[in-house]
Amino acid sequence: MLRLNVRQRIIAGFLILSICLGGQTFFSYKQLLLVEDKTYSVEFIDDVESSILNFRRQEKNYLLYDEESSYVLALQEIENTLQLLNRHSEFNFDEIMTGKIVALHKTIIEYRDRIIAMHAAASTQGQRLNGEMGQLREIGQELVLQAQHIADFEREHILKINRQLRKQLLFSILTVSFLFLCTLYFISRRIINPLKVIEETTTQIAQGNFSPVDVGSIHDEITQVQKAFNSMVSELGHRQAQLVQAQKMSSIGTLSAGIAHQVNNPLNNISTSAQILQTELNDSLEPFPKKLLDNIETETARARDIVRGLLEFARCTDLSLRTVSLEKVVANAAQLVSSQIPSGVSMNVEIPEDIFVRIDPQRMGEVLINLIINAIQAMKASTTGQITVSVAKEQAADFVTLIVSDTGKGISKEDLPKVFDPFFTRKEVGEGTGLGLSVAYGIIEEFDGEIRVESTLGVGSRFYIDLPLVRSDESVA
């Protein structure tokens, strides 16, 4: 089934309207030409009727006063009338009208023959005059009636055409009004109303409501606008979530810095005291107290790692941004963690050598190491697994998308929105502080980039990192 978009429907509507108006205009023009022809025809019949009345007047004068000149004038008017009737082919008469004119022509000839016969009878035998006069008058009256009938017939024809034109004009007005209302309804329903919905949705967005608009089932330009608008709304919601995340991390970072400084000194004292006590009593300690001191030292070290992570999270350091090869940065990070990869897990690095980005390579290395270690820990329960570091095939004009994927246990839908929150972790105690991804999030944002994650339970996770791309002609490391 042929589906027309909005532009094609509007064009089709105006095309149909134009065809209707054009057809009506053409038909009306033809009718007006016909009225013009009939007007000339009526003038022609009026001239014939006038000629008939003229020679009838001469007939009356001849019969009443026996004037020879009236007889001659009557014959002249009769001949003029016959010549005038012979011109009927110049007019656009129909068959009925032509038949009436031919009949009138024959009657006039008969009238002429009668008046000539009457004149001859009057000249030779006076007793025949009364009879010829009666017949002549009857034929004369019939001529006048025929001429009037022809004129009335033509006038009625003109009135009929006029009535048809009025009906056509009324029909045209109704048709054009209907088509105009249909076009107005279509424009209102398919263009104005959806735009009003978008306007109202824009107002709601300004108030913090990022609900999308309902997309119509008709595939046209308005539907495309609605889809593009929903995509923009989704992106705005995503950006707002990022902004909230950044504000949250900033607030937590400030709080964490204060807590870390306050906790760090007692931890140092506890660790130092435990080490001194262990050294002093090393030979006399029984196994159980020694185990307790070892636990104190271990847990103190773990607490110190947490404090160090808090300080790293809250620390605002100057970035050393420069243009570097992305392949070299990834290769260095992969080499540093290669010793921690279990024997059943393989890691593939697929980065083209001609990609250059403007980043701090040391901080970017921290991000990559953190993501790779997280991937290793996600696959510790599996005997086999794979970690892949690659770039997306489709790239934006000014960004390159780095992908770190694994075939681990994955992340649940409930946990996905919280993976970049500070202190959020599903790892066992001692395996992580919950700050790694938060730090990575802040580092990537400092690069004017973006980090996001997709994951499916039992399948694995994919982290996407968008980094500012440097063109080849600017890639001077």
C-alpha positions as CSV (number, residue, x, y, z in Angstrom):
1,M,0.0,0.0,0.0
2,L,1.3,3.4,-1.0
3,R,2.1,5.6,2.0
4,L,2.4,9.3,1.5
5,N,4.3,11.6,3.9
6,V,3.0,14.9,5.1
7,R,4.6,16.9,2.3
8,Q,3.2,14.6,-0.3
9,R,-0.3,14.6,1.2
10,I,-0.4,18.4,1.3
11,I,0.8,18.6,-2.3
12,A,-1.7,15.9,-3.3
13,G,-4.5,17.9,-1.5
14,F,-3.6,21.1,-3.3
15,L,-3.2,19.3,-6.6
16,I,-6.7,17.8,-6.3
17,L,-8.0,21.2,-5.3
18,S,-6.3,22.8,-8.3
19,I,-7.6,20.1,-10.7
20,C,-11.2,20.6,-9.4
21,L,-10.9,24.4,-9.7
22,G,-9.3,24.1,-13.1
23,G,-11.9,21.7,-14.4
24,Q,-14.7,23.9,-13.0
25,T,-13.2,27.0,-14.5
26,F,-12.8,25.3,-17.9
27,F,-16.3,24.1,-17.9
28,S,-17.7,27.5,-16.8
29,Y,-15.6,29.2,-19.5
30,K,-17.2,26.8,-22.1
31,Q,-20.6,27.6,-20.8
32,L,-19.9,31.3,-21.0
33,L,-18.8,31.0,-24.6
34,L,-22.0,29.1,-25.3
35,V,-24.0,31.9,-23.6
36,E,-22.2,34.4,-25.8
37,D,-23.1,32.3,-28.9
38,K,-26.7,32.1,-27.8
39,T,-26.8,35.9,-27.3
40,Y,-25.8,36.4,-30.9
41,S,-28.4,33.8,-31.9
42,V,-31.1,35.7,-30.1
43,E,-30.1,38.9,-31.8
44,F,-30.2,37.1,-35.1
45,I,-33.8,35.8,-34.3
46,D,-34.8,39.2,-33.2
47,D,-33.7,40.6,-36.5
48,V,-35.6,38.0,-38.3
49,E,-38.7,38.7,-36.2
50,S,-38.3,42.4,-36.9
51,S,-38.1,41.8,-40.6
52,I,-41.2,39.6,-40.5
53,L,-43.1,42.4,-38.7
54,N,-41.9,44.9,-41.3
55,F,-43.2,43.0,-44.3
56,R,-46.4,42.3,-42.5
57,R,-46.9,46.0,-42.0
58,Q,-46.3,46.5,-45.7
59,E,-48.8,43.7,-46.3
60,K,-51.4,45.5,-44.2
61,N,-50.8,48.8,-46.0
62,Y,-51.1,47.0,-49.3
63,L,-54.3,45.2,-48.4
64,L,-55.9,48.3,-46.8
65,Y,-54.9,51.0,-49.2
66,D,-54.1,48.9,-52.3
67,E,-50.7,50.7,-52.6
68,E,-48.4,49.2,-55.2
69,S,-45.4,50.6,-53.3
70,S,-46.3,48.7,-50.2
71,Y,-46.5,45.5,-52.2
72,V,-43.0,46.2,-53.6
73,L,-41.6,47.0,-50.2
74,A,-43.2,43.9,-48.8
75,L,-41.5,41.7,-51.4
76,Q,-38.2,43.4,-50.7
77,E,-38.5,42.8,-46.9
78,I,-39.4,39.2,-47.6
79,E,-36.3,38.7,-49.7
80,N,-34.2,40.4,-47.0
81,T,-35.7,38.1,-44.4
82,L,-34.9,35.0,-46.6
83,Q,-31.3,36.2,-47.1
84,L,-31.0,36.8,-43.4
85,L,-32.3,33.2,-42.6
86,N,-29.8,31.8,-45.1
87,R,-27.0,33.1,-42.7
88,H,-28.2,30.7,-39.9
89,S,-25.2,28.4,-40.6
90,E,-22.9,31.2,-39.2
91,F,-24.3,30.5,-35.8
92,N,-23.9,27.5,-33.5
93,F,-27.5,26.2,-33.7
94,D,-28.4,22.7,-32.6
95,E,-30.5,20.4,-34.8
96,I,-33.7,21.4,-33.2
97,M,-33.1,25.0,-33.7
98,T,-31.9,24.5,-37.3
99,G,-35.1,22.5,-38.0
100,K,-37.2,25.4,-36.7
101,I,-35.3,27.9,-38.8
102,V,-35.7,25.8,-42.0
103,A,-39.4,25.5,-41.3
104,L,-39.7,29.2,-40.9
105,H,-37.8,29.7,-44.1
106,K,-40.3,27.4,-45.9
107,T,-43.2,29.3,-44.4
108,I,-41.8,32.7,-45.6
109,I,-41.4,31.3,-49.1
110,E,-45.0,30.1,-48.9
111,Y,-46.0,33.5,-47.7
112,R,-44.1,35.2,-50.6
113,D,-45.9,32.9,-53.1
114,R,-49.2,33.7,-51.6
115,I,-48.8,37.5,-51.7
116,I,-47.5,37.3,-55.3
117,A,-50.5,35.1,-56.2
118,M,-52.8,37.5,-54.4
119,H,-51.3,40.5,-56.3
120,A,-51.8,38.6,-59.6
121,A,-55.4,37.8,-58.7
122,A,-56.1,41.4,-57.7
123,S,-54.8,42.6,-61.0
124,T,-56.9,40.2,-63.2
125,Q,-59.8,38.8,-61.2
126,G,-61.1,40.9,-58.2
127,Q,-63.3,38.1,-57.0
128,R,-60.4,36.0,-55.8
129,L,-58.8,38.8,-53.7
130,N,-60.8,38.1,-50.5
131,G,-59.9,34.4,-50.4
132,E,-56.2,35.1,-51.0
133,M,-56.2,37.8,-48.3
134,G,-57.5,35.4,-45.7
135,Q,-54.9,32.7,-46.5
136,L,-52.1,35.4,-46.5
137,R,-53.1,36.7,-43.1
138,E,-53.1,33.2,-41.7
139,I,-49.7,32.5,-43.0
140,G,-48.4,35.9,-41.8
141,Q,-49.8,35.1,-38.3
142,E,-48.1,31.7,-38.4
143,L,-44.8,33.4,-39.4
144,V,-44.9,35.8,-36.4
145,L,-45.8,32.9,-34.0
146,Q,-42.9,30.8,-35.4
147,A,-40.4,33.7,-35.0
148,Q,-41.6,34.4,-31.5
149,H,-41.4,30.6,-30.6
150,I,-37.8,30.4,-32.0
151,A,-36.8,33.5,-30.0
152,D,-38.5,32.2,-26.8
153,F,-36.8,28.8,-27.3
154,E,-33.3,30.4,-27.6
155,R,-34.0,32.7,-24.6
156,E,-35.1,29.6,-22.5
157,H,-31.9,27.9,-23.6
158,I,-29.8,30.8,-22.3
159,L,-31.7,30.8,-19.0
160,K,-31.1,27.0,-18.7
161,I,-27.3,27.6,-19.2
162,N,-27.5,30.3,-16.6
163,R,-29.2,28.0,-14.1
164,Q,-26.5,25.3,-14.8
165,L,-23.8,27.9,-14.2
166,R,-25.3,28.9,-10.9
167,K,-25.5,25.2,-9.8
168,Q,-22.0,24.6,-10.9
169,L,-20.8,27.7,-9.0
170,L,-22.6,26.5,-5.8
171,F,-21.1,23.0,-6.2
172,S,-17.7,24.5,-6.8
173,I,-18.0,26.6,-3.6
174,L,-19.1,23.6,-1.6
175,T,-16.3,21.3,-3.0
176,V,-13.6,23.9,-2.5
177,S,-14.9,24.5,1.1
178,F,-14.9,20.8,1.8
179,L,-11.4,20.3,0.5
180,F,-10.2,23.3,2.4
181,L,-11.7,22.0,5.6
182,C,-10.2,18.6,5.0
183,T,-6.8,20.2,4.4
184,L,-7.2,22.4,7.5
185,Y,-8.2,19.3,9.6
186,F,-5.2,17.3,8.3
187,I,-2.8,20.2,9.0
188,S,-4.2,20.7,12.4
189,R,-4.2,17.0,13.3
190,R,-0.9,15.9,11.8
191,I,1.2,19.1,12.2
192,I,-0.2,21.7,14.6
193,N,-1.3,19.3,17.3
194,P,1.9,17.3,17.4
195,L,3.9,20.5,17.6
196,K,1.7,21.7,20.5
197,V,2.5,18.4,22.3
198,I,6.2,19.0,21.6
199,E,5.9,22.5,23.0
200,E,4.1,21.3,26.1
201,T,6.7,18.6,26.6
202,T,9.5,21.2,26.2
203,T,7.9,23.2,29.1
204,Q,7.8,20.0,31.2
205,I,11.5,19.3,30.4
206,A,12.2,22.8,31.7
207,Q,10.5,21.7,34.9
208,G,12.6,18.5,35.1
209,N,10.1,16.1,33.6
210,F,11.9,14.1,30.8
211,S,8.9,12.1,29.6
212,P,9.0,11.4,25.9
213,V,6.1,12.3,23.5
214,D,3.9,9.5,22.0
215,V,5.2,8.7,18.5
216,G,2.4,8.3,15.8
217,S,2.1,5.1,13.8
218,I,2.2,6.9,10.5
219,H,5.7,7.1,9.0
220,D,6.0,10.7,8.0
221,E,8.1,13.8,8.7
222,I,6.1,14.6,11.9
223,T,6.9,11.1,13.2
224,Q,10.6,11.6,12.4
225,V,10.5,14.9,14.3
226,Q,8.8,13.1,17.3
227,K,11.5,10.4,17.2
228,A,14.3,13.0,17.0
229,F,12.7,14.9,19.9
230,N,12.4,11.8,22.0
231,S,16.1,11.0,21.3
232,M,16.9,14.6,22.4
233,V,14.8,14.1,25.6
234,S,16.6,10.8,26.3
235,E,20.0,12.5,25.8
236,L,19.0,15.4,28.0
237,G,17.9,13.0,30.7
238,H,21.2,11.1,30.4
239,R,23.1,14.4,30.6
240,Q,21.1,15.4,33.7
241,A,21.9,12.1,35.3
242,Q,25.6,12.7,34.6
243,L,25.4,16.2,36.1
244,V,23.7,14.8,39.2
245,Q,26.4,12.1,39.4
246,A,29.1,14.7,39.0
247,Q,27.5,16.9,41.7
248,K,27.1,13.9,44.0
249,M,30.7,12.9,43.5
250,S,31.9,16.4,44.1
251,S,30.0,16.5,47.4
252,I,31.2,13.1,48.5
253,G,34.8,14.0,47.4
254,T,34.8,17.0,49.7
255,L,33.4,14.9,52.6
256,S,35.7,12.0,51.9
257,A,38.8,14.2,52.0
258,G,38.0,15.4,55.5
259,I,37.2,11.9,56.7
260,A,40.4,10.5,55.2
261,H,42.6,13.0,56.9
262,Q,41.0,12.4,60.2
263,V,41.2,8.6,59.9
264,N,44.6,8.4,58.4
265,N,46.6,9.4,61.6
266,P,44.9,6.8,63.9
267,L,45.4,4.1,61.4
268,N,49.1,4.9,61.2
269,N,49.3,4.8,65.0
270,I,47.5,1.4,65.1
271,S,49.7,0.0,62.4
272,T,52.9,1.2,64.0
273,S,51.9,0.0,67.5
274,A,50.9,-3.4,66.2
275,Q,54.3,-3.7,64.3
276,I,56.3,-2.7,67.4
277,L,54.3,-5.0,69.7
278,Q,54.9,-7.9,67.2
279,T,58.6,-7.1,67.1
280,E,59.0,-6.9,70.9
281,L,57.1,-10.0,71.7
282,N,57.9,-12.0,68.6
283,D,59.6,-14.9,70.4
284,S,57.3,-15.1,73.4
285,L,54.0,-14.8,71.5
286,E,51.7,-17.8,71.3
287,P,50.1,-18.6,68.0
288,F,46.7,-17.1,68.8
289,P,47.9,-13.7,70.0
290,K,50.3,-13.6,67.0
291,K,47.4,-14.3,64.7
292,L,45.4,-11.5,66.2
293,L,48.3,-9.0,65.7
294,D,48.6,-10.2,62.1
295,N,44.8,-9.6,61.6
296,I,45.3,-6.1,63.1
297,E,48.1,-5.4,60.6
298,T,46.1,-6.8,57.7
299,E,42.9,-4.9,58.4
300,T,44.9,-1.7,59.1
301,A,46.5,-2.0,55.7
302,R,43.1,-2.5,54.2
303,A,41.7,0.5,56.0
304,R,44.8,2.5,54.7
305,D,44.0,1.4,51.2
306,I,40.4,2.7,51.6
307,V,41.8,6.0,52.9
308,R,44.2,6.3,50.0
309,G,41.3,5.6,47.6
310,L,39.3,8.4,49.3
311,L,42.2,10.8,49.0
312,E,42.6,9.8,45.3
313,F,38.9,10.3,44.7
314,A,38.8,13.7,46.4
315,R,42.2,15.0,45.1
316,C,42.1,17.7,42.5
317,T,45.3,17.4,40.5
318,D,46.5,19.2,37.5
319,L,46.1,17.1,34.4
320,S,49.0,16.7,32.0
321,L,47.0,16.6,28.8
322,R,48.9,15.8,25.6
323,T,48.3,14.1,22.3
324,V,49.3,10.4,22.5
325,S,48.7,7.2,20.7
326,L,45.7,5.4,22.1
327,E,47.3,2.1,21.1
328,K,50.4,2.7,23.2
329,V,48.4,3.8,26.3
330,V,46.2,0.6,26.1
331,A,49.3,-1.6,25.5
332,N,51.1,-0.2,28.6
333,A,48.0,-0.8,30.8
334,A,47.5,-4.3,29.4
335,Q,51.2,-5.1,30.1
336,L,50.9,-3.9,33.7
337,V,48.0,-6.2,34.5
338,S,49.1,-9.2,32.4
339,S,50.6,-11.0,35.4
340,Q,47.2,-11.0,37.2
341,I,45.3,-12.6,34.3
342,P,44.4,-16.2,35.1
343,S,45.5,-19.0,32.8
344,G,42.0,-19.7,31.5
345,V,41.3,-16.0,30.6
346,S,42.6,-14.4,27.4
347,M,42.9,-10.7,26.6
348,N,42.8,-9.3,23.1
349,V,43.9,-5.7,22.3
350,E,42.6,-4.5,19.0
351,I,43.5,-0.8,18.7
352,P,44.6,0.8,15.4
353,E,48.0,2.6,15.6
354,D,46.7,5.7,13.8
355,I,44.3,6.8,16.5
356,F,45.5,9.8,18.6
357,V,43.7,11.3,21.6
358,R,44.4,14.2,23.9
359,I,44.5,12.8,27.4
360,D,46.7,12.4,30.5
361,P,48.3,8.9,29.7
362,Q,49.0,8.2,33.4
363,R,45.5,8.9,34.5
364,M,44.0,7.0,31.5
365,G,46.2,4.1,32.4
366,E,44.6,4.1,35.9
367,V,41.2,3.9,34.3
368,L,42.1,1.0,32.0
369,I,43.9,-1.0,34.8
370,N,40.8,-0.6,37.0
371,L,38.4,-1.8,34.2
372,I,40.6,-4.7,33.3
373,I,41.0,-5.8,37.0
374,N,37.3,-5.6,37.4
375,A,36.8,-7.8,34.4
376,I,39.3,-10.3,35.8
377,Q,37.5,-10.4,39.1
378,A,34.1,-10.9,37.3
379,M,35.4,-14.1,35.7
380,K,37.2,-15.6,38.7
381,A,34.5,-18.2,39.0
382,S,34.9,-19.3,35.4
383,T,37.6,-21.6,34.0
384,T,37.6,-19.7,30.7
385,G,36.9,-16.1,29.7
386,Q,37.9,-13.3,27.4
387,I,38.7,-9.7,27.8
388,T,38.7,-7.5,24.7
389,V,39.9,-3.9,24.4
390,S,38.9,-2.4,21.0
391,V,37.4,0.7,19.4
392,A,33.9,1.0,17.9
393,K,33.6,0.6,14.2
394,E,31.3,3.6,13.8
395,Q,32.9,6.8,15.2
396,A,31.7,10.3,15.7
397,A,33.5,13.1,14.0
398,D,35.4,14.4,17.0
399,F,35.4,11.4,19.3
400,V,36.7,7.8,19.4
401,T,34.9,5.2,21.4
402,L,37.1,2.7,23.4
403,I,35.4,-0.5,24.4
404,V,36.5,-2.8,27.3
405,S,34.4,-5.9,27.3
406,D,34.4,-9.2,29.2
407,T,32.5,-12.5,29.4
408,G,32.1,-12.4,33.1
409,K,29.0,-12.8,35.3
410,G,27.6,-9.3,34.3
411,I,25.8,-6.7,36.3
412,S,22.1,-6.7,37.1
413,K,19.7,-4.1,35.8
414,E,19.1,-2.8,39.4
415,D,22.8,-2.3,39.9
416,L,23.7,-0.7,36.6
417,P,22.6,2.9,37.5
418,K,24.8,2.7,40.7
419,V,28.1,1.3,39.4
420,F,29.7,4.8,39.2
421,D,28.5,5.7,42.7
422,P,31.3,6.0,45.4
423,F,31.6,3.0,47.7
424,F,29.1,0.9,45.7
425,T,30.4,-2.7,45.2
426,R,29.1,-6.2,45.0
427,K,32.6,-7.7,45.5
428,E,33.5,-9.7,48.6
429,V,35.2,-8.1,51.5
430,G,38.8,-7.3,50.8
431,E,38.5,-7.4,47.0
432,G,37.6,-3.7,46.5
433,T,36.6,-0.4,48.1
434,G,33.9,0.6,45.6
435,L,35.8,3.7,44.5
436,G,37.5,2.5,41.3
437,L,34.7,3.2,38.9
438,S,33.9,6.5,40.6
439,V,37.5,7.6,40.1
440,A,37.5,6.4,36.5
441,Y,34.3,8.4,36.0
442,G,35.8,11.6,37.3
443,I,39.0,11.1,35.2
444,I,37.1,10.6,31.9
445,E,35.0,13.7,32.6
446,E,38.2,15.7,33.1
447,F,39.2,14.6,29.5
448,D,35.9,16.1,28.3
449,G,34.8,12.5,27.6
450,E,32.1,10.1,28.7
451,I,32.1,6.6,30.2
452,R,29.0,4.4,30.2
453,V,28.3,0.7,30.7
454,E,26.1,-2.0,29.2
455,S,25.7,-5.4,30.9
456,T,23.7,-8.6,30.8
457,L,23.7,-11.1,33.7
458,G,25.5,-14.3,32.7
459,V,26.8,-12.8,29.5
460,G,29.2,-10.1,30.4
461,S,29.8,-6.3,30.5
462,R,30.9,-3.6,28.1
463,F,32.3,-0.3,29.1
464,Y,32.3,2.5,26.5
465,I,34.7,5.4,26.8
466,D,34.3,8.4,24.5
467,L,37.6,10.3,24.2
468,P,38.4,13.5,22.2
469,L,39.9,12.5,18.9
470,V,42.9,14.3,17.4
471,R,43.1,14.4,13.6
472,S,46.0,12.9,11.9
473,D,47.5,16.2,10.8
474,E,47.4,17.4,14.4
475,S,48.7,14.2,16.0
476,V,52.2,15.2,17.1
477,A,52.9,13.4,20.3
